[in-house]
């Protein structure tokens, strides 16, 4: 079964935000001597981010139809 998912869906936006955070905080100006070092640095940042900066997202949509 194939399901078409538009590029503007909310989950895709959240994924792009996650990649942007990792790019700016880890990859930009990074100097990695091996793939293993890059992988370890990314995993360390993800652990740090989850412990200190990550917050649950509060959905505000009440399920009512939009009046367009």
For each residue, the residues with C-beta under 8 A, 3 or more apart:
1:
2:
3:
4:
5: 9 12
6: 9
7: 12
8: 12 13
9: 5 6 12 13
10: 13 14
11: 14 15
12: 5 7 8 9 15 16
13: 8 9 10 16 17
14: 10 11 17 18 57
15: 11 12 18 19
16: 12 13 19 20
17: 13 14 20 21
18: 14 15 21 22
19: 15 16 22 23
20: 16 17 23 24
21: 17 18 24 25 49
22: 18 19 25 26 27 42 45 46
23: 19 20 26 27 28
24: 20 21 27 28
25: 21 22 28 45 49
26: 22 23 30 41 42 45
27: 22 23 24 30
28: 23 24 25
29:
30: 26 27 38 41
31:
32: 35 37 38 41
33: 37
34: 37 38
35: 32 38 39
36: 39 40
37: 32 33 34 40 41
38: 30 32 34 35 41 42
39: 35 36 42 43
40: 36 37 43 44
41: 26 30 32 37 38 44 45
42: 22 26 38 39 45 46
43: 39 40 46 47
44: 40 41 47 48
45: 22 25 26 41 42 48 49
46: 22 42 43 49 50
47: 43 44 50 51
48: 44 45 51 52 53
49: 21 25 45 46 52 53 54
50: 46 47 53 54
51: 47 48 54
52: 48 49
53: 48 49 50
54: 49 50 51
55:
56:
57: 14
58:
59:
60:
61:
62:
63:
64:
65:
66:
67:
68:
